Amino acid sequence: MFSSRLPPDVAPNALTRRLEALRAEGERIVDLTESNPTRAGIDYPDDLLTGLGTAAALRYAPLPLGLRSAREAVAADQARRGAGVDPAHVVLTASTSEAYSWLFKLLCNPGDRVLVPRPSYPLFEHLTRLDAVEAVPYDLEYHGRWEVDFPSIERGLVERTRAILVVSPNNPTGSYLSRPEADRLVDLCAGHGLALIADEVFADYTLDARADRVTDLALQERALAFTLGGLSKSVGLPQLKLGWMVVGGPPARRDAALGALELIADSYLSVSTPVQLAAPALLGRGHVVRERIQARIRENLARLRSLVAMHPSCELLPAEGGWSGVVRVPDLQGEDALVMALLERERILVHPGYFFDFPRPAYVIVSLLPEPGVFADAVARMLQVVSG
Ligand SMILES: Cc1ncc(COP(=O)(O)O)c(C=O)c1O
């Protein structure tokens, strides 16, 4: 009945069905998959959103790539991260997900392929499919830290491959792309005429001071590159719907890409005027929320580390950045049965490794956002179950 852009089966899986049934019965579930910062008891300044109410927003004068003041604010924020970009190379979107959609429209014909990391964020499967693009996984391999497996990238460099996606730090492995990896990827993209798409939504949330934080991929001039970010993570405001991309690479290709993106953006004009007008203030004050989220995830990670240390059969994998903790656990019953047992016995919801395409069982992935007391109690109970 509907197009092949949708998965053949859109029905919820057994875990989701059971979760919905328990909630309908009024059961309280501790959600260790919570990735929405506005539901995690983070204290937001009361007046953070006052800029959205400016009378200037009563006038509609859309610009496809975004208002100059908002693009300048994003450029200033990139400079804070160590990447001085030209505001003319910034494109505003309603979200990072929308940025992906525009880039697939820009770069790919139906049936073309993009390489995506594995393990990683499962939304890529849907985002690509909805734009009639095929996601081909390349591997991240764990050797004490997660590293790009270049042979798996080379295997994916076939005729219809148009782009390589990287997520840095990756969700949920928390691994940043290292400088040598970034250089090698830029070389590969330049050599094969591919674009590099770097998702940096979590780049501000460093958990390991030694992390090799590469945030300047859009400043090199060898390969067409796009770096993606947004308020959703950087200021913990997913409901405002403001994301962005920075376009870089060889100047002629970069400018051609900006011209084509202007046409795509003009067809949707999806970013609201109030959020664009408020962007300078939101980004200027965003550090207040960011620091609170940062403190929360560091506190929970430290707690997770000490709790996991009490269970020798489990291992907390190093997290360089991001909002997740990855715990390797004994594979006693399969991940499906494990997450279901946690829900049934402890009323705790976690993500199994297969949700993110981990190569082998068994992993449990927890969000580092929940309130510390709730988090510590639930993790302690979870470890009792998963450690066997
Ligand atoms: C790696 C990654 N990229 C993008 C997004 C989506 O961000 P946005 O809310 O800007 O669409 C997420 C959301 O969790 C994510 O984990």
The ligand as an SDF file (V2000), in Angstrom:
LIG
                    3D

 16 16  0  0  0  0  0  0  0  0999 V2000
   24.3390   10.7270   16.6990 C   0  0  0  0  0  0  0  0  0  0  0  0
   23.0550   11.4890   16.6150 C   0  0  0  0  0  0  0  0  0  0  0  0
   22.8460   12.3320   15.5970 N   0  0  0  0  0  0  0  0  0  0  0  0
   21.7100   13.0490   15.4970 C   0  0  0  0  0  0  0  0  0  0  0  0
   20.7160   12.9440   16.4370 C   0  0  0  0  0  0  0  0  0  0  0  0
   19.4400   13.7180   16.2590 C   0  0  0  0  0  0  0  0  0  0  0  0
   19.5910   15.0370   16.6110 O   0  0  0  0  0  0  0  0  0  0  0  0
   18.4450   16.0760   16.2600 P   0  0  0  0  0  0  0  0  0  0  0  0
   17.5440   16.1460   17.4370 O   0  0  0  0  0  0  0  0  0  0  0  0
   19.1930   17.3550   16.0150 O   0  0  0  0  0  0  0  0  0  0  0  0
   17.7620   15.5880   15.0170 O   0  0  0  0  0  0  0  0  0  0  0  0
   20.8880   12.0800   17.5170 C   0  0  0  0  0  0  0  0  0  0  0  0
   19.8270   11.9440   18.5350 C   0  0  0  0  0  0  0  0  0  0  0  0
   19.9380   11.2130   19.4930 O   0  0  0  0  0  0  0  0  0  0  0  0
   22.0810   11.3310   17.6000 C   0  0  0  0  0  0  0  0  0  0  0  0
   22.2750   10.4620   18.6040 O   0  0  0  0  0  0  0  0  0  0  0  0
  1  2  1  0
  2  3  1  0
  2 15  2  0
  3  4  2  0
  4  5  1  0
  5  6  1  0
  5 12  2  0
  6  7  1  0
  7  8  1  0
  8  9  2  0
  8 10  1  0
  8 11  1  0
 12 13  1  0
 12 15  1  0
 13 14  2  0
 15 16  1  0
M  END
$$$$
